[in-house]
């Protein structure tokens, strides 16, 4: 399992945990609210029975019943209607306030608001029938203040849980990325250290060969490779630390990288280079920039299976310079345009999948530029683009 797979597994696990925890909280909250709602309906039913008892001639203790009525409900809004569900009116034809309970004075005096409120009560709960001796009335009741406030409780809890999980996920991913960066930086520096010893030996042996009058052409080629090893060692030593940027001509640096790669690549690769005639100055670390170009070119050669056309173009505008590397390889699915830059991702049977991720880090973290797949067609090829700011441009 590579780094990308591990990160995806962790993401799925956290998402499932969020859903399970949120589901349990909402389920328990729903049960609690339903129980509270049932309790309030029970209170209203007791209140209705008390009203029936007060209306009955069988009751002698009106004081006791009045206490029961008052104690049973002091927070649940109630409107008593006639058998048709309309207000019971007084002698003046206005809604009779004695048939309302726990309503504000403003709601009682404004009949339009009272009608609207009655409609709300009808939508909240089923009415309770009050069967008196000579008539039938209906008790419409609403939710108490505490129940109305609890309606927002599940949403609040869900938001808090999601925020908490988000913080945990962010901490997990950033700490894991930090560990990976330290690991790769350590490996890079250790590689540079390991190369240093045989490289020093090769320099010594080369001097001996010179003294032995070996063919000078051999000496020149050996010196080129020794110099190349020095550059590679320097590249690896810079990983994990902030490199020094120099004001250099990117046209010349691109040409140098191209020349080296062309001379050491298969003759079945048709190289082409299109560069401006004028110098373009960019703040660069030449060693790391050439490493990026090499990674992209080698990636293109692998995509073409060692045979095809490879084109490097460099164009610019007022503020930026664009380096485009185009191949005629197998192409990249659009869904993979971003994923290919993730550490550990590779479509090859061999390799660690670090080339493109290192290139992205070099360009975007060290040079504050951009690198992306500009376009790609399956079976036709891919174009990568590097974007860098010119020297002296701040935005």
N, C-alpha and C positions, 0 to 999 in steps of 0.2 A: 504494500500500500504506500503510494507516494504522498508527498506533503499535501498536494491538492485534495487527494482522496480523504486523508485524515481530517483536513479542514472541513470538507463537505460532510463527513460523518458526524463531526462535532456540531456542525450547524443543524443537521437533521435532529440530532439528539436534543439539542436545546429547544428547537421548535416544538418537538413532541412533548418535552417537559412543560413548556409554556402552555400548550393546549390542555394537557392533563390537569395541571394545577389550576388553571383558569376554569376549566370545566367543573372541577370539584368545588371550587369556591362558589361559582354561580349556582351549582346544583344545591349546595347547602343553604345558600342565601335564599334561593327560591323556596325551599322547604320552610325556612324560617318565616318568610313573608307570607306564605300560604297559611301557616299556623296562626300567625298574627291576624291575618284577614278572617280566618274562621272564628278566632276569639272575638273579634269585633262584631261579627254577625251574631254570635251567641249573645253578646251584650245587648244588641238591638232587639233580638227575640225576647230576652228577659224584659227589656223595657216595654215591648209590645204587650207581653202577658200582664205586666203591671198596669198598663193602661186599660186592658180589658177588665182586670180585677177592680180598678177604680170605677169603671162604668157599671160594674155588676152590683146588684142589690145584696149579693151574698157577703160582700166585704163590709166589715164594721170598723176596721182599723185603717182609716185613711192616712193617718200620720205615718204609720209603718210603711205603707205602700209608697208614699211620697218620698220617703228616705231611700227606699229601694230604687225608685225611678231616678232620683238625683245621683245616687252613688254608682248606678250602673253605667251611666253615660254622661260624661262632661266634656268630651272631646270629639265625638263622632257627629258630623252634621246630619240633620234629619229634616225631611219635608214630608208632611202627611197630606195625601191627596184624597179626593173622592174616588168613587168606583170607576170613574172614567179617566183617572190619572190627571185631573185638573186640580187647581188650587181650591181649597175650601175658603170661601170668602165671608167677610163680615157683613153687617147690615148696610154698609156703604158700598158694597160690591168690590172691595179691595181684598187682596190675599190676607187672610187672618193670621197675624204673627203668632198666635197661640198654637198654631200647627207647625211651627218651625222650631228647631232646637239647634243650638250651637252655630247659628249664623250671625254674621256681623250686621250691625244696624244699617250699613250702607246697602247690603244685599237685600235686606227686608224692605226698605223704603223704595228701592228702584225696581219696578215690576219687570222691566226688560232684562235687567241683570238677574232677577230672580228666575225668570223663564229659562235663561241660558244656563243658570246654575242647576236648575231642576233637570235639564237635558243632560248635563254632565253627570249628575247623580244616577240617572237612569242608565247611562252607559257604563258606570263603574260597577254596580252590583244589581242583582235581581231583587225586586221589591219583596217585602214581607206583607202578607195579607192580614189586616186587622178586622176580624169579623165581630162587629158589635151587635146589639140586640135587633136594631132596626135598619142597619146600614152596613156597608162594607167600605173600608178605607184601605189605602195602600201606603206602606212606609217605605219611602225611598231614602237611602242613606249613602253617604260617601266614605271615603277613607279618612282616617284621622291624620293629624299633622305628622305624627311619627311615622305612619305608614307611607305617606307621600314623600317624606324625606328619605325613607329607606329605599325608594325606587331608584335613587341615584347611587345607592351604595354599591351594587354589583359593578356598575360602570367605573366607579372610582377605584374599587379594588382591582379590577382588570387592568386599568391604566397603570396603577402602582406596580402590579406584577410584571407587566410588559416593560416598564421602565427599569425595574430591578434586573430582569433577565437581560435587557439590552446592555446594562452596565456590566453585568457578569460576562456577557458574550464579547463585548468590546475589550474588557480586561483580558479575557482568555486569548482572543485572536492577536491582540497587540503583544502580549507577553510571549506567545508562541512564535510570532514573527521575530521578536527581539532575540529569542533563543536561537532561531534558525540563522539570523544574521550573524550572531556571534560565532556560531558553528562554522558557517561558510568563511567568515573572515579569518578565523583561526586556521581552517584548512588551507586557505590561500596563503597565509603568511608562513605556515609550516612547509608548504610546497616550495615557496620561494627560498626558504632556508635550506631545504634538501637539495634543490637544484644548484645552490651556490657552491657546494663542495666539489661535485664533479666538474662544474663549469671552470673553477679555478684550476683544476687538474688539466682540463682540455687546453686552457690557455698556455700552460707550461709545456704540454706535449707539442703544441703548435710551434712554440719557439724552438724546440728540439728539432722538429722537422725542417724548419728554416735552416738551421745549422747543418743539417745533413744534405742540403742542396736538393731537396725534393722538388718535383715539377711545380713552378710558381702558380700555375693555374689551380692545382690542388689546394695550395696554401690559401689562395684568394677565396675559394669556395668554403673552405673550413672556417676562415675568418668571418665570412658572411653568416654562417650558421652559429658561430660563437656569439657574434653581435646580436643575432636573433634571440638566442637563449638569454642574453643579458636583458633584452627588452621584455621577454616573457617574465623573467624573474622580477623585473621592476613593476610590471603590471600586477602580478600577484601580491607584491608587497604593498601596493596601494589600496587593495581591497580592505574595507573596514576602517579606513582613515580618510580624511578629507584631502583630496589631491590638490596640488598647485595648478592653477590655470594660467596659461600664457596667451598673450595676444599674437596669434599665428595666422598664417594664410591657409585657410581650409582647403583652397583649391590645390595647393602644393601637397598638403597632408593627404588629401584624397588620392592624388596621383601617385604618391609614394606607396600607399597601401595597395592600390590597384596593381602597380608594377610588380610588387612582391608576390601578390596572390596569383597574378597571371603566369609568372615564371615558374610557379610551383604547382600549378593545377594541370589537370588532364588536357591534352590537346583537342579532346572532343568537346571542350567548352569553348564556345565562340564569345570571347570577351569584347565589349565595346564600352568606350568611355567618352562622355560628353561633358566637358568642363568649360566654364567661361574663360575668355582670354585675359580677363583682369583679375588681380588678386582680391580676395574677400577675407577680411580680418574678423576672426571670431575668438572669444576666450575659450581656449581648449587645453586639455591635457593630451598632448599628441599620442602618448603611449596608449591611453585608454580609448581614445577615439579610433585609432587604428585597430585596436582589439574589437571594438564594436563592428567596424566594417568587415573584419575577418569573420566574425561570428555570423553576420548576415549573409556574407558571400558563401561561407561553408554550408550554411543552412539551405541556401538556394541550390548549391551543387548537389546536396543530398536529395533535395526535392526533385531534381532532374535526373537522379540516378547516374550522375557523372557524365551526362551528355545533353547539350542543349545550348540555348543562347542566354547570356547574362549581360545585362546592361546597367551601367552606373551613370546616373545623370545628376548634375548639380545645377540648380537654378536659384535665383534670389529675387527678393523684392526690396522695398525701402528699408525694412527692419529685420528681415529674417532670411535665412538660407535653408534650402530644402535639398536633402540628399536622398535620392530614390534609387533603390536596387530592385531591378525587375528580372524575373526568371521565367522560363517556360516549363516549369515543373508541374506537379500534380495538382497544385492549388490547395486552398484551405477553406473549409466550410465557414460561412459567415458566423455561425454560432461559436466558432473557436477563435475568432479574431482577438479577443481579450485573453482567453484562457491560455493561449500558447506562451504568454509572457509570465505565467505563474511558475514559481520554482518547482521543479520536479516533473513538470508536464513534458512528455515527449511522445511522438508518434513512431519513434524508431525502436527496434528491438534491443539496441545497444545505446548507451548514453544515459546521463543523469538528468537531462532536461534543464541545464543551467545556463546554456549559451544565451538564449533570448532574454531570460530573466536578468542575467548580468548586464546585458546590453541595455535593457530598460533602466536598470539602476544607474548605470554609467551616464546615460543621456539625461534622465529625468531628475535624479537626485544630485549628481555631481555637476552637471552642466545646465540644469534647470530648463531643459528642452523637452521635446516630445518625440516619441517613437510609436508607430502604429502600422497596422496593415492598411495601406491606402486602398487597395482593391485586390480581389482574387477571384479567379474563375476556375472551377473544378476542371482539370484536364488541360487547362490553357496556361496557367501560371499565376504568380503572385508578385505584387509590388509593395515593398516596405518603404516607409518614408521616415526620415529623421528631420526634425525641425529644430534649428538653433538660432538664437538671437545674434545679430552682428555686434561687434565691439562698440561700446558707447551707447547702445540702445538699452533703456531701462524698462520699457513696457511694450 
